[in-house]
Amino acid sequence: MHHRLIRIVVVPAVLLVLSLLSAPGAGAPKSSWDAKSCGRVGGTLVFGQAGDAVTLDPHDANDGFSINVSSNMFDTLVRFRADSFLVEPSLAESWTASPDGRVWTFKLRRGIKFHDG
């Protein structure tokens, strides 16, 4: 179980940090997740999978079914481009890192609001 958790949580987190560090402060180009890449925008998402999600809390998810569902419900500050592992903006328009890389500042898109559910 411990090794599976490392593969599911730690490895993607390390890859994300390394991707962010490779271009600190650069922000990213226009989103690759446009209507051309993703098909139709809007409407109803119909999602099916072989099992039920254990939780809808992405921070508590440690099974593939829960991760699949929560990734369709929540947005992130940054994301991987549709065609590569390069990082691009999502909720954040741009970001900067302190010289020591310990403090990251994200500039959010206009109209973004957070809530606690």
GROMACS elastic network, one bead per residue, 0.5 to 0.9 nm:
[ bonds ]
;  ai    aj funct       b0    kb
    1     4     6  0.51247   500
    1     5     6  0.62473   500
    1     6     6  0.87446   500
    2     5     6  0.51707   500
    2     6     6  0.63690   500
    2     7     6  0.88332   500
    3     6     6  0.50982   500
    3     7     6  0.63494   500
    3     8     6  0.87471   500
    4     7     6  0.51116   500
    4     8     6  0.61748   500
    4     9     6  0.85402   500
    4    62     6  0.87422   500
    5     8     6  0.51185   500
    5     9     6  0.58269   500
    5    10     6  0.73545   500
    5    62     6  0.66606   500
    5    63     6  0.87784   500
    6     9     6  0.54405   500
    6    11     6  0.63549   500
    7    10     6  0.60865   500
    7    11     6  0.53775   500
    7    12     6  0.75821   500
    8    11     6  0.65911   500
    8    12     6  0.68508   500
    8    13     6  0.89862   500
    8    62     6  0.72914   500
    8    63     6  0.83529   500
    8    64     6  0.83993   500
    9    12     6  0.58681   500
    9    13     6  0.62891   500
    9    14     6  0.88240   500
    9    62     6  0.78844   500
   10    13     6  0.51308   500
   10    14     6  0.61337   500
   10    15     6  0.86294   500
   11    14     6  0.51857   500
   11    15     6  0.62183   500
   11    16     6  0.86658   500
   12    15     6  0.50256   500
   12    16     6  0.61223   500
   12    17     6  0.86639   500
   13    16     6  0.51071   500
   13    17     6  0.62553   500
   13    18     6  0.86313   500
   14    17     6  0.51627   500
   14    18     6  0.61357   500
   14    19     6  0.85547   500
   15    18     6  0.51237   500
   15    19     6  0.61065   500
   15    20     6  0.86167   500
   15    85     6  0.88883   500
   16    19     6  0.50721   500
   16    20     6  0.61825   500
   16    21     6  0.85781   500
   16    79     6  0.85583   500
   16    80     6  0.84140   500
   16    85     6  0.87981   500
   16    87     6  0.77599   500
   17    20     6  0.50612   500
   17    21     6  0.60676   500
   17    22     6  0.86026   500
   18    21     6  0.50281   500
   18    22     6  0.61805   500
   19    22     6  0.52223   500
   19    23     6  0.71513   500
   19    24     6  0.89167   500
   19    85     6  0.77235   500
   19    86     6  0.65164   500
   19    87     6  0.62889   500
   20    23     6  0.57594   500
   20    24     6  0.59752   500
   20    25     6  0.86694   500
   20    86     6  0.85805   500
   20    87     6  0.67129   500
   21    24     6  0.52151   500
   21    25     6  0.88534   500
   21    97     6  0.84856   500
   21   101     6  0.78341   500
   23    26     6  0.55147   500
   23    27     6  0.76729   500
   23    28     6  0.85591   500
   23    87     6  0.87916   500
   24    27     6  0.74438   500
   24    95     6  0.75291   500
   24    96     6  0.60077   500
   24    97     6  0.58186   500
   24    98     6  0.88666   500
   24   101     6  0.84288   500
   25    28     6  0.88345   500
   25    94     6  0.72775   500
   25    95     6  0.52275   500
   25    97     6  0.58488   500
   25    98     6  0.89231   500
   25   104     6  0.88714   500
   25   105     6  0.89319   500
   26    29     6  0.89064   500
   26    94     6  0.73196   500
   26    95     6  0.71081   500
   26    96     6  0.72350   500
   27    87     6  0.86188   500
   27    88     6  0.70296   500
   27    89     6  0.68721   500
   27    92     6  0.86460   500
   27    93     6  0.69817   500
   27    95     6  0.54303   500
   27    96     6  0.75244   500
   28    31     6  0.80126   500
   28    86     6  0.88229   500
   28    87     6  0.69616   500
   28    89     6  0.60360   500
   28    93     6  0.80657   500
   28    94     6  0.69158   500
   28    95     6  0.88597   500
   29    32     6  0.83804   500
   29    88     6  0.65635   500
   29    89     6  0.78156   500
   30    33     6  0.89200   500
   30    88     6  0.76441   500
   30    89     6  0.78881   500
   31    34     6  0.65516   500
   31    81     6  0.72704   500
   31    82     6  0.86852   500
   31    88     6  0.64339   500
   31    89     6  0.67456   500
   31    90     6  0.76430   500
   32    36     6  0.88180   500
   32    37     6  0.68495   500
   32    80     6  0.89429   500
   32    81     6  0.55977   500
   32    82     6  0.56878   500
   32    83     6  0.75553   500
   32    88     6  0.80072   500
   33    36     6  0.78399   500
   33    37     6  0.56666   500
   33    38     6  0.61901   500
   33    81     6  0.71103   500
   33    82     6  0.60282   500
   34    37     6  0.53922   500
   34    38     6  0.61320   500
   34    39     6  0.80838   500
   34    41     6  0.83893   500
   35    38     6  0.51249   500
   35    39     6  0.51542   500
   35    40     6  0.59017   500
   35    41     6  0.59390   500
   36    39     6  0.56371   500
   36    40     6  0.79869   500
   37    82     6  0.73849   500
   38    41     6  0.75058   500
   38    82     6  0.86913   500
   40    43     6  0.81047   500
   42    45     6  0.84610   500
   45    72     6  0.88854   500
   47    69     6  0.81701   500
   47    72     6  0.89448   500
   48    51     6  0.86530   500
   49    52     6  0.75548   500
   49    65     6  0.74992   500
   49    68     6  0.87755   500
   50    65     6  0.81956   500
   51    65     6  0.64730   500
   52    55     6  0.89032   500
   52    65     6  0.63259   500
   52    66     6  0.75037   500
   53    56     6  0.69299   500
   53    61     6  0.86688   500
   53    63     6  0.77772   500
   53    64     6  0.80772   500
   53    67     6  0.78527   500
   53    68     6  0.82314   500
   53    69     6  0.68954   500
   53    70     6  0.87855   500
   54    61     6  0.74238   500
   54    62     6  0.86662   500
   54    63     6  0.73627   500
   54    65     6  0.73447   500
   54    66     6  0.57416   500
   55    58     6  0.75960   500
   55    60     6  0.70331   500
   55    61     6  0.60794   500
   55    62     6  0.88590   500
   55    63     6  0.88142   500
   55    65     6  0.88880   500
   55    66     6  0.57117   500
   55    67     6  0.86771   500
   55    70     6  0.85559   500
   56    59     6  0.88550   500
   56    60     6  0.80667   500
   56    61     6  0.73224   500
   56    66     6  0.62053   500
   56    67     6  0.81620   500
   56    69     6  0.72467   500
   56    70     6  0.58368   500
   56    73     6  0.87654   500
   57    60     6  0.53921   500
   57    61     6  0.62207   500
   57    66     6  0.80611   500
   57    67     6  0.88719   500
   57    70     6  0.70997   500
   58    61     6  0.50933   500
   58    62     6  0.84884   500
   58    66     6  0.74254   500
   58    67     6  0.65354   500
   58    69     6  0.89680   500
   58    70     6  0.58118   500
   58    71     6  0.78402   500
   58    74     6  0.84800   500
   59    62     6  0.84407   500
   61    64     6  0.80101   500
   61    65     6  0.87065   500
   61    66     6  0.57192   500
   61    67     6  0.60844   500
   61    70     6  0.85394   500
   62    65     6  0.88074   500
   62    66     6  0.73098   500
   62    67     6  0.73107   500
   63    66     6  0.56395   500
   63    67     6  0.63992   500
   63    68     6  0.87986   500
   64    67     6  0.50789   500
   64    68     6  0.60573   500
   64    69     6  0.86987   500
   65    68     6  0.51693   500
   65    69     6  0.63889   500
   65    70     6  0.87249   500
   66    69     6  0.52593   500
   66    70     6  0.60735   500
   66    71     6  0.84686   500
   67    70     6  0.52387   500
   67    71     6  0.59738   500
   67    72     6  0.87688   500
   68    71     6  0.54424   500
   68    72     6  0.68763   500
   69    72     6  0.54628   500
   69    73     6  0.67095   500
   70    74     6  0.61556   500
   71    74     6  0.57845   500
   71    75     6  0.74751   500
   72    75     6  0.79940   500
   75    78     6  0.85160   500
   75    79     6  0.88020   500
   75    90     6  0.72872   500
   75    91     6  0.69720   500
   76    79     6  0.66718   500
   76    89     6  0.87971   500
   76    90     6  0.61635   500
   76    91     6  0.60362   500
   76    92     6  0.81900   500
   77    89     6  0.66148   500
   77    90     6  0.52590   500
   77    93     6  0.84943   500
   77   106     6  0.78714   500
   77   108     6  0.79630   500
   78    87     6  0.65328   500
   78    88     6  0.57097   500
   78    91     6  0.65710   500
   78    92     6  0.63633   500
   78    93     6  0.87270   500
   79    82     6  0.88096   500
   79    85     6  0.88150   500
   79    86     6  0.83107   500
   79    87     6  0.55690   500
   79    88     6  0.56302   500
   79    89     6  0.64338   500
   79    90     6  0.60994   500
   80    83     6  0.82046   500
   80    84     6  0.67725   500
   80    85     6  0.52595   500
   80    86     6  0.54979   500
   80    88     6  0.60359   500
   80    89     6  0.86117   500
   81    84     6  0.53466   500
   81    85     6  0.61197   500
   81    86     6  0.56580   500
   81    87     6  0.59755   500
   81    88     6  0.60000   500
   81    89     6  0.89661   500
   82    85     6  0.80571   500
   82    86     6  0.89001   500
   83    86     6  0.84455   500
   84    87     6  0.84554   500
   88    92     6  0.88739   500
   88    93     6  0.87728   500
   88    94     6  0.87429   500
   89    92     6  0.52680   500
   89    93     6  0.54451   500
   89    94     6  0.65208   500
   89    95     6  0.86981   500
   90    93     6  0.69598   500
   90   108     6  0.87929   500
   90   109     6  0.84364   500
   91   107     6  0.86043   500
   91   108     6  0.57909   500
   91   109     6  0.59029   500
   91   112     6  0.73201   500
   92    95     6  0.71653   500
   92   106     6  0.58637   500
   92   107     6  0.54331   500
   92   109     6  0.57421   500
   93   106     6  0.74760   500
   93   107     6  0.56260   500
   93   108     6  0.54780   500
   93   109     6  0.54760   500
   93   110     6  0.89792   500
   94   105     6  0.85347   500
   94   106     6  0.59768   500
   94   107     6  0.54001   500
   94   108     6  0.73901   500
   94   109     6  0.87755   500
   95   104     6  0.69096   500
   95   105     6  0.54602   500
   95   107     6  0.59982   500
   95   108     6  0.88540   500
   96   103     6  0.84506   500
   96   104     6  0.57779   500
   96   105     6  0.53407   500
   96   106     6  0.67021   500
   96   107     6  0.87004   500
   97   100     6  0.78149   500
   97   101     6  0.54733   500
   97   102     6  0.72817   500
   97   103     6  0.58027   500
   97   105     6  0.63999   500
   97   106     6  0.89337   500
   98   101     6  0.50691   500
   98   102     6  0.63610   500
   98   103     6  0.53102   500
   98   104     6  0.64184   500
   98   105     6  0.82671   500
   99   102     6  0.79361   500
   99   103     6  0.84788   500
  100   103     6  0.76998   500
  101   104     6  0.71722   500
  108   111     6  0.85089   500
  108   112     6  0.68730   500
  109   112     6  0.60826   500
  110   113     6  0.89676   500
  114   117     6  0.89995   500
